[in-house]
Amino acid sequence: MAFNVVKPGMLALIQDLGRHGYQHLGVTSGGPMDELAFRWANALLDNADNAPQIEITFGMLTLEAQANTSIAITGADLGAQLNDKPILPWQTYPIKKGDVLSFQQPNHGLRAYLAVKGGFQVEPVLGSVSTVMREQLGGLSGKGKKLEKGDKLPFTGTDDHVQRIVPRLAIPNYDNPDIPVVMGYQFKTFSGLDRAHFFGSDFKVTPDSDRMGYRMNGRAIGGDKKGIISEGIAYGAIQIPNDGQPIVLLRDRQTIGGYPKIGCVTAFGGGLLAQKKPGDIIGFHCVSVDQAERERLLQMARIAQWR
């Protein structure tokens, strides 16, 4: 029992919460670009937190069901349709054998998440099914390939369906241009003017942005700073390369780097940023570690309480 991939779309990847414990070997974590949307999709179906899903970037994916099941869609509004009838994200839907599920171009946001009752059945590599194309790890084949026409996405069929909708209060506002940032330990090596420009300027998301990192274009920040000795890179680290244009490193980031870092976007902020398209305008605002932790605890508590 499976979904048959009729059209693979722009970029559809199998993801779970990531491949952890191998960064010292140069293996990145991968995982969902919008973790909050991923977690809600599994919560809607009473799946385990780490149950594999499909991350759909930009849409244009078409699937045909070969068995009955229940699905949840969260994240961006990619114009999803069930048997040519429009459906909305952030809720569950019953699927019957022969149903066709399709995604169009984005109406709102960039990445949607498709979960199936019980999760997609995919063999893990190094403890995770997360697809990292650059490292050729994870996914259906285990070799880091995106979904292709004719692929079969196995799941355990079920006639058990419960209609559920995520509370409005818990749905992120993907139109919010403000990305929260925690100051890094190299923050004070930047001049006061550079810090003011960083937090007081708007930046445009460039077409060079991907799962590895989002490249910005705007007022140059500390462009005359020298590099540093390469060191480990955390999720959300904001590197300032020689041209002064910030790069926010995300799920498929390299594990070490030698550019100075002005700060780090929060887990919630990284999810917001991952829903931005090339050409979108964003800005950064400073939060404390305590504020970032409280925000994450609030989001996780909402899901736990709802479950």
SVG drawing of the C-alpha trace seen along z (x, -y; Angstrom):
<svg xmlns="http://www.w3.org/2000/svg" viewBox="-14 -53 56 55">
<polyline fill="none" stroke="black" stroke-width="0.4" points="0.0,0.0 1.5,-3.3 1.1,-6.6 2.3,-6.5 4.2,-9.6 2.5,-10.8 4.4,-14.1 7.4,-14.7 7.2,-18.5 10.0,-20.9 11.5,-19.4 9.8,-16.8 11.9,-15.1 11.3,-12.5 12.2,-14.0 12.0,-13.2 13.4,-15.3 17.0,-14.8 20.2,-12.7 21.9,-13.5 25.2,-12.5 27.3,-12.5 28.4,-16.1 31.8,-15.3 32.2,-13.1 31.1,-15.9 27.5,-14.6 24.9,-17.3 21.6,-16.8 19.0,-17.5 15.4,-17.4 12.4,-19.7 13.0,-23.3 9.9,-24.2 10.0,-22.1 6.9,-23.5 4.8,-22.6 6.3,-19.1 5.5,-18.5 1.9,-19.6 1.3,-17.4 2.3,-14.3 0.3,-15.5 -2.8,-15.9 -2.6,-12.1 -1.5,-10.9 1.8,-9.8 5.1,-9.6 6.9,-12.9 9.6,-11.5 7.3,-9.7 8.6,-10.4 6.7,-12.9 7.1,-14.6 8.5,-18.1 7.1,-19.8 8.9,-22.8 7.1,-25.1 4.5,-22.4 3.7,-20.8 3.6,-17.4 0.8,-14.8 0.2,-11.6 -2.3,-8.8 -3.4,-6.7 -3.3,-2.9 -5.1,-2.3 -7.3,-4.0 -5.6,-6.2 -5.7,-9.5 -3.4,-12.5 -2.5,-15.8 -1.2,-18.9 0.6,-21.7 2.9,-24.6 2.6,-26.6 -0.6,-26.9 0.5,-25.3 -2.9,-25.2 -3.5,-21.6 -6.4,-19.7 -8.0,-16.4 -9.6,-14.9 -9.5,-18.5 -11.3,-20.0 -9.3,-22.7 -8.3,-21.8 -6.6,-23.8 -3.5,-23.1 -3.4,-22.7 -6.0,-19.9 -6.6,-16.2 -8.4,-14.6 -9.6,-11.0 -8.0,-9.4 -9.7,-6.6 -8.0,-4.2 -7.7,-5.9 -7.8,-9.4 -5.5,-12.0 -3.7,-14.5 -2.0,-17.4 -0.2,-20.6 0.0,-23.7 2.2,-26.8 2.5,-28.6 -0.4,-30.9 1.2,-31.5 4.6,-30.4 7.0,-28.0 7.1,-24.6 4.3,-22.3 4.3,-19.0 2.4,-15.9 2.0,-13.3 0.2,-10.0 -1.4,-8.0 1.5,-5.9 4.1,-7.7 5.7,-6.7 7.7,-3.4 11.2,-4.2 14.5,-2.5 16.7,-4.8 20.3,-5.6 22.5,-6.4 19.3,-6.4 17.3,-8.8 15.3,-8.9 16.0,-12.6 17.0,-13.3 20.2,-15.3 20.9,-15.5 24.4,-17.0 25.6,-14.1 23.6,-11.5 21.9,-10.2 18.4,-9.3 15.1,-9.3 13.4,-6.3 16.6,-4.8 18.9,-5.8 21.0,-7.7 19.7,-11.2 17.4,-11.5 14.4,-13.7 11.1,-12.0 10.8,-11.0 8.0,-10.0 7.0,-6.4 8.2,-6.2 6.1,-4.3 5.7,-5.9 4.7,-3.0 2.4,-3.3 0.1,-1.1 -3.5,-1.5 -6.3,-2.4 -10.0,-3.3 -9.5,-5.2 -10.0,-8.9 -10.6,-11.7 -11.2,-15.2 -8.9,-17.6 -7.8,-21.2 -4.8,-23.0 -6.0,-25.9 -5.8,-29.3 -3.6,-30.6 -0.9,-27.9 -0.7,-28.6 2.4,-30.7 2.1,-34.0 4.3,-33.4 3.8,-37.0 5.8,-38.1 9.1,-39.6 10.8,-39.8 13.2,-36.9 14.3,-36.5 18.1,-36.3 20.2,-35.3 23.5,-37.1 26.5,-34.9 29.8,-35.0 31.4,-36.8 28.8,-39.5 31.0,-42.0 33.7,-41.7 31.4,-43.6 31.4,-47.4 28.4,-49.2 27.7,-50.6 27.7,-47.1 25.3,-45.9 23.0,-48.8 23.0,-48.2 22.3,-44.5 19.3,-45.0 18.1,-48.2 18.2,-47.2 15.9,-45.2 17.4,-42.2 16.1,-40.5 16.2,-36.7 18.2,-35.9 17.7,-33.1 20.8,-31.4 18.9,-30.3 18.3,-26.6 18.1,-24.0 21.8,-24.5 21.4,-28.2 19.5,-31.5 21.6,-34.2 20.6,-37.8 21.2,-40.9 21.2,-44.3 23.5,-46.8 26.9,-45.2 27.8,-44.2 31.4,-44.2 32.7,-43.5 36.3,-44.2 36.5,-41.6 38.9,-38.7 38.0,-35.1 38.4,-33.0 39.7,-29.5 37.1,-27.0 34.8,-25.8 31.6,-23.9 28.4,-25.5 25.1,-25.4 21.7,-25.5 20.7,-29.1 24.2,-30.5 24.4,-33.8 27.8,-34.0 29.1,-37.3 31.4,-36.5 33.8,-38.9 31.1,-40.7 29.2,-41.6 26.0,-39.9 24.6,-37.6 24.1,-33.9 21.7,-32.0 22.8,-28.4 19.9,-25.9 19.2,-22.2 21.6,-21.0 24.4,-23.3 28.1,-22.3 29.3,-21.2 32.3,-23.6 33.0,-27.1 35.5,-30.0 33.4,-33.1 32.6,-35.3 29.0,-34.9 27.0,-37.8 24.3,-35.7 22.0,-32.7 18.3,-32.6 16.1,-30.8 14.4,-27.4 11.1,-29.2 12.8,-32.0 14.5,-29.5 11.1,-28.0 9.7,-31.4 12.7,-32.1 12.3,-28.8 8.9,-29.8 10.2,-32.9 10.7,-32.9 13.4,-34.6 12.6,-38.3 10.9,-38.4 12.0,-41.1 13.0,-40.2 14.5,-41.9 16.3,-40.6 15.4,-41.5 17.4,-40.6 16.0,-38.3 17.7,-36.8 18.4,-33.1 15.7,-33.0 13.1,-34.6 14.1,-32.0 13.8,-29.1 10.4,-30.4 9.1,-30.7 10.1,-27.1 8.7,-25.7 5.4,-27.5 5.2,-26.0 6.0,-22.5 3.6,-22.9 0.8,-23.8 1.4,-20.6 1.7,-18.5 -1.5,-19.9 -3.4,-19.5 -2.3,-15.9"/>
</svg>
